[in-house]
Amino acid sequence: MKKKLLATILTGLLLTCTACGEEESVLIPEVTGSPIESIQESMQENVGTETTVQQETQTETVATGKVEIATEDFEGSSDPENAEREYTYTYQVPTITIEGNEEAQNKIQKDLNAYVETFLDSINNSDFGTVYEGEMSGMTSYEELSFQVIRADDKVISVVWGNEGYNQGAHGWYIQDYRNYYTQTGEKITFDSLGNGFRDKALELVTKKAAEMQATDDCFYPDYEKSIKMVVLDGTEDMDAIYQEIYGADIAGTGNGPASPTFSITEDGFVFESGQYVLQPYAVGIIDFEIPASDFGDALAADIFKQNIR
């Protein structure tokens, strides 16, 4: 399995120029070490035809600072000798470097690796890969895992995984899964760590924005308000409890596990996401609620923004 260096993302700015207008030089780190090798080894045990991706010379993003994130692309497919499953897949593997802070770096890297490994396990150890017949005989099930940096500086690292695919049904899926970390410690950012009352304030602000959107665009389900809590999640919640609260114990089901964070952190605020079928029908797409940090007032205590933004 060969590798492809896609991108280098350094701290802070997701731009090619500084605030003073001076263009920054492109830095492409050498990607080495166990994060990639461990994932390669796990794939070699299960995948029939892991294929090669050519190296690309251009970088996607350039910035400055002490945080460096590089991504590599991989692709593969099902074993051609297995007549019961047929699929293709692609995925990106990020490697993070935090200068002078190996402990935080390793903590975040471990979490990112675990996410990729879970993705690969879901392909290898499931019935994914429908063999299509008849009018659909030319189709192939696929799944793609992408990775994007939203913010990376000396205070916050905010990233998003994108999972897109198709495996039977009326349409495919696209899911975004966010991860937010404190750069200095490598700990995940929770609402409690952001400030007392942050969750309640976020619910209040998202509810207000949703009402404004509904009044002008009528884009949500008629009873969307009962599901607002599913837009404001930090990953510490029990989804069984939330589903039972919203839908009732009889239809909520069990075994849903912990929630996935639904928010990202930008340089000037927060973005909360309503994914497919949460507040709105599939055809509407994903809806983001952008809220400036200043709107949170005293509910935001964590020092993660510049003073002029607060």
C-alpha positions as CSV (number, residue, x, y, z in Angstrom):
1,M,0.0,0.0,0.0
2,K,1.6,3.2,-1.1
3,K,1.1,6.6,0.3
4,K,0.1,10.0,-1.0
5,L,0.9,13.3,0.7
6,L,-2.1,15.5,0.2
7,A,-1.8,18.5,2.4
8,T,0.2,20.4,5.0
9,I,-1.7,22.5,7.5
10,L,0.2,24.6,10.0
11,T,-1.2,26.6,12.9
12,G,-3.7,29.4,12.8
13,L,-4.5,30.8,9.4
14,L,-6.3,28.9,6.7
15,L,-4.9,31.3,4.2
16,T,-1.8,31.6,2.0
17,C,-0.9,35.1,3.2
18,T,-0.4,36.8,6.6
19,A,-2.4,39.7,7.9
20,C,0.4,42.0,6.7
21,G,0.1,40.6,3.2
22,E,3.4,38.8,3.2
23,E,3.2,35.4,1.4
24,E,4.3,32.5,3.5
25,S,6.5,29.7,2.2
26,V,5.1,26.2,1.6
27,L,6.3,23.6,4.1
28,I,5.7,19.9,3.4
29,P,6.6,17.7,6.4
30,E,8.1,14.3,6.0
31,V,5.4,11.9,7.3
32,T,6.9,9.0,9.2
33,G,6.4,6.9,12.3
34,S,3.8,4.6,13.8
35,P,0.5,6.3,13.1
36,I,0.5,5.4,9.5
37,E,2.3,2.1,9.9
38,S,-0.2,0.7,12.5
39,I,-3.1,1.5,10.1
40,Q,-1.3,-0.2,7.2
41,E,-0.8,-3.3,9.3
42,S,-4.4,-3.5,10.3
43,M,-5.5,-3.2,6.6
44,Q,-3.1,-5.8,5.3
45,E,-4.8,-8.4,7.5
46,N,-8.3,-7.8,6.0
47,V,-8.2,-6.2,2.6
48,G,-7.9,-8.1,-0.6
49,T,-6.8,-5.4,-3.0
50,E,-5.4,-2.3,-1.3
51,T,-4.2,-0.2,-4.2
52,T,-1.7,2.5,-4.9
53,V,-2.3,6.3,-5.0
54,Q,0.3,8.5,-6.8
55,Q,2.1,11.2,-4.8
56,E,0.8,14.7,-5.3
57,T,3.2,17.7,-5.2
58,Q,0.8,20.5,-4.4
59,T,-0.4,21.4,-0.9
60,E,-3.9,22.4,-0.1
61,T,-3.4,24.8,2.7
62,V,-0.5,26.9,4.1
63,A,-0.3,28.7,7.4
64,T,2.2,29.7,10.0
65,G,2.8,28.6,13.6
66,K,3.7,25.5,15.6
67,V,1.0,23.1,14.8
68,E,1.4,21.0,11.6
69,I,-1.1,18.6,10.2
70,A,-0.4,16.5,7.1
71,T,-2.8,14.1,5.4
72,E,-2.3,11.1,3.2
73,D,-4.7,9.5,0.9
74,F,-5.4,5.7,0.6
75,E,-7.8,3.7,-1.5
76,G,-8.8,0.1,-1.7
77,S,-11.5,-2.3,-2.9
78,S,-13.0,-5.6,-2.0
79,D,-11.4,-9.0,-2.8
80,P,-12.3,-9.8,-6.5
81,E,-12.5,-13.5,-5.6
82,N,-15.3,-12.8,-3.1
83,A,-18.5,-13.0,-5.1
84,E,-20.7,-11.9,-2.1
85,R,-19.2,-8.4,-1.6
86,E,-18.1,-5.7,-4.0
87,Y,-17.1,-2.2,-3.0
88,T,-14.5,0.5,-3.2
89,Y,-13.3,2.9,-0.5
90,T,-11.0,5.8,0.0
91,Y,-9.8,7.4,3.3
92,Q,-7.4,10.1,4.5
93,V,-5.0,9.6,7.4
94,P,-3.9,12.8,9.3
95,T,-0.5,13.1,11.1
96,I,-0.2,15.9,13.6
97,T,2.9,17.6,15.0
98,I,2.8,20.1,17.9
99,E,6.2,21.7,18.3
100,G,7.5,21.3,21.8
101,N,4.5,19.4,23.1
102,E,4.8,15.7,22.3
103,E,2.4,14.7,25.0
104,A,-0.6,16.7,23.6
105,Q,0.5,15.7,20.1
106,N,0.4,12.0,20.9
107,K,-2.9,12.2,22.7
108,I,-4.6,13.9,19.6
109,Q,-2.9,11.5,17.2
110,K,-4.1,8.5,19.1
111,D,-7.7,9.8,18.9
112,L,-7.4,10.5,15.1
113,N,-5.9,7.0,14.5
114,A,-8.7,5.4,16.4
115,Y,-11.3,7.1,14.2
116,V,-9.6,5.8,11.0
117,E,-9.3,2.3,12.4
118,T,-13.1,2.4,13.3
119,F,-13.8,3.4,9.7
120,L,-11.8,0.5,8.3
121,D,-13.3,-2.0,10.7
122,S,-16.8,-1.0,9.7
123,I,-15.9,-1.9,6.1
124,N,-14.0,-5.1,6.7
125,N,-16.3,-6.5,9.4
126,S,-19.8,-5.8,8.1
127,D,-22.0,-6.7,5.1
128,F,-21.1,-3.5,3.3
129,G,-20.6,-4.1,-0.4
130,T,-23.9,-5.0,-2.2
131,V,-23.5,-7.0,-5.4
132,Y,-25.9,-5.3,-7.7
133,E,-27.8,-7.2,-10.4
134,G,-30.2,-6.4,-13.2
135,E,-30.7,-2.7,-14.0
136,M,-28.2,-1.8,-11.3
137,S,-25.5,-4.3,-12.3
138,G,-23.1,-1.5,-13.3
139,M,-23.1,0.1,-9.8
140,T,-20.6,-0.4,-7.0
141,S,-21.0,0.4,-3.4
142,Y,-18.5,2.9,-2.1
143,E,-17.5,4.8,1.0
144,E,-15.2,7.8,1.4
145,L,-13.6,9.2,4.5
146,S,-12.2,12.7,4.2
147,F,-10.5,15.0,6.7
148,Q,-10.4,18.8,6.9
149,V,-8.9,21.2,9.3
150,I,-11.1,24.1,10.4
151,R,-8.8,25.7,12.9
152,A,-5.3,24.9,14.2
153,D,-3.4,27.3,16.4
154,D,-1.8,27.4,19.8
155,K,-5.2,27.4,21.6
156,V,-7.5,25.2,19.6
157,I,-7.4,22.4,17.0
158,S,-10.8,21.9,15.4
159,V,-11.2,19.3,12.6
160,V,-14.0,17.5,10.8
161,W,-14.3,14.0,9.3
162,G,-16.6,13.6,6.3
163,N,-18.1,10.2,5.5
164,E,-19.8,9.8,2.2
165,G,-21.1,6.6,0.6
166,Y,-23.7,4.5,-1.0
167,N,-24.8,0.9,-0.3
168,Q,-28.4,0.3,-1.6
169,G,-31.4,2.5,-0.9
170,A,-33.0,5.5,-2.4
171,H,-29.8,7.6,-1.9
172,G,-26.4,7.6,-0.3
173,W,-25.3,9.4,2.8
174,Y,-23.0,12.2,3.9
175,I,-22.1,12.6,7.6
176,Q,-19.8,15.1,9.2
177,D,-18.2,14.2,12.5
178,Y,-16.3,17.0,14.4
179,R,-13.4,16.8,16.8
180,N,-12.2,19.7,18.9
181,Y,-9.0,19.7,21.1
182,Y,-7.2,22.1,23.4
183,T,-3.8,22.4,21.7
184,Q,-1.8,22.7,25.0
185,T,-3.2,19.6,26.6
186,G,-4.6,17.5,23.8
187,E,-7.9,17.1,25.8
188,K,-11.2,17.2,23.9
189,I,-13.1,20.4,24.3
190,T,-16.4,19.9,26.1
191,F,-19.2,22.4,26.9
192,D,-18.4,22.3,30.6
193,S,-14.8,23.2,29.9
194,L,-15.9,26.2,27.9
195,G,-17.8,27.7,30.7
196,N,-20.7,27.4,33.2
197,G,-23.9,27.7,31.3
198,F,-22.3,27.3,27.9
199,R,-24.6,24.5,26.8
200,D,-27.7,26.3,27.8
201,K,-26.6,29.5,26.1
202,A,-25.8,27.5,22.9
203,L,-29.2,25.9,23.0
204,E,-30.8,29.3,23.4
205,L,-28.8,30.8,20.5
206,V,-29.4,27.9,18.1
207,T,-33.1,27.9,18.9
208,K,-33.3,31.6,18.1
209,K,-31.5,31.2,14.8
210,A,-33.6,28.2,13.8
211,A,-36.8,30.1,14.5
212,E,-35.6,33.0,12.3
213,M,-34.8,30.5,9.5
214,Q,-38.1,28.7,9.8
215,A,-40.0,32.0,9.6
216,T,-38.4,33.0,6.4
217,D,-37.5,29.7,4.6
218,D,-39.8,27.1,6.2
219,C,-36.9,24.5,5.9
220,F,-37.4,22.4,9.1
221,Y,-39.9,19.7,10.1
222,P,-43.0,21.1,11.8
223,D,-42.0,19.7,15.2
224,Y,-38.2,20.5,14.8
225,E,-38.0,22.3,18.1
226,K,-38.1,19.0,20.1
227,S,-34.9,17.9,18.4
228,I,-32.8,21.1,18.9
229,K,-30.7,19.2,21.6
230,M,-29.3,17.0,18.8
231,V,-27.7,20.0,17.2
232,V,-25.9,21.0,20.4
233,L,-23.7,18.0,21.4
234,D,-20.1,17.8,22.6
235,G,-19.6,14.0,22.7
236,T,-20.3,13.5,26.4
237,E,-24.0,12.8,26.0
238,D,-25.8,9.4,26.1
239,M,-27.7,9.2,22.8
240,D,-30.1,6.6,24.3
241,A,-31.2,9.2,26.9
242,I,-31.6,11.9,24.3
243,Y,-33.6,9.7,21.9
244,Q,-35.9,8.6,24.7
245,E,-36.5,12.2,25.8
246,I,-37.3,13.3,22.2
247,Y,-39.1,10.3,20.8
248,G,-40.2,8.3,23.9
249,A,-38.9,5.1,25.4
250,D,-41.1,2.9,23.2
251,I,-39.5,3.8,19.9
252,A,-36.1,5.3,20.8
253,G,-34.2,2.0,20.9
254,T,-31.1,1.3,22.9
255,G,-27.4,0.7,22.2
256,N,-26.8,4.0,20.4
257,G,-23.8,4.8,22.5
258,P,-22.2,8.1,23.2
259,A,-23.0,11.2,21.0
260,S,-20.6,12.6,18.4
261,P,-19.8,16.3,18.7
262,T,-21.9,18.5,16.4
263,F,-19.9,21.7,16.6
264,S,-16.7,23.2,15.3
265,I,-14.6,26.2,16.5
266,T,-13.5,28.9,14.1
267,E,-11.3,31.8,14.7
268,D,-14.2,34.0,15.7
269,G,-16.9,31.7,17.0
270,F,-18.7,28.4,16.9
271,V,-20.6,26.5,14.2
272,F,-23.4,24.0,15.2
273,E,-24.6,21.5,12.7
274,S,-28.0,20.0,12.0
275,G,-27.2,16.9,10.0
276,Q,-29.4,15.0,7.6
277,Y,-32.8,14.2,9.0
278,V,-32.1,16.0,12.4
279,L,-34.2,19.2,12.1
280,Q,-34.8,19.1,8.3
281,P,-35.6,16.6,5.5
282,Y,-32.8,15.0,3.5
283,A,-33.4,17.1,0.5
284,V,-32.6,20.3,2.4
285,G,-29.1,19.2,3.1
286,I,-26.9,20.0,6.1
287,I,-27.6,23.2,7.9
288,D,-25.0,25.1,9.9
289,F,-25.7,27.7,12.7
290,E,-22.8,30.1,12.9
291,I,-22.7,31.9,16.2
292,P,-20.0,34.6,17.0
293,A,-18.1,34.0,20.3
294,S,-19.2,37.5,21.5
295,D,-22.9,36.2,21.6
296,F,-22.1,33.9,24.4
297,G,-21.1,36.6,26.9
298,D,-20.2,35.4,30.3
299,A,-21.3,31.8,29.4
300,L,-17.9,31.5,27.6
301,A,-15.1,31.5,30.1
302,A,-12.4,29.6,28.2
303,D,-9.6,31.7,26.8
304,I,-9.7,30.4,23.2
305,F,-10.3,33.6,21.2
306,K,-8.5,36.9,20.6
307,Q,-9.5,39.6,23.0
308,N,-11.0,41.8,20.3
309,I,-13.4,39.0,19.3
310,R,-14.7,38.5,22.8
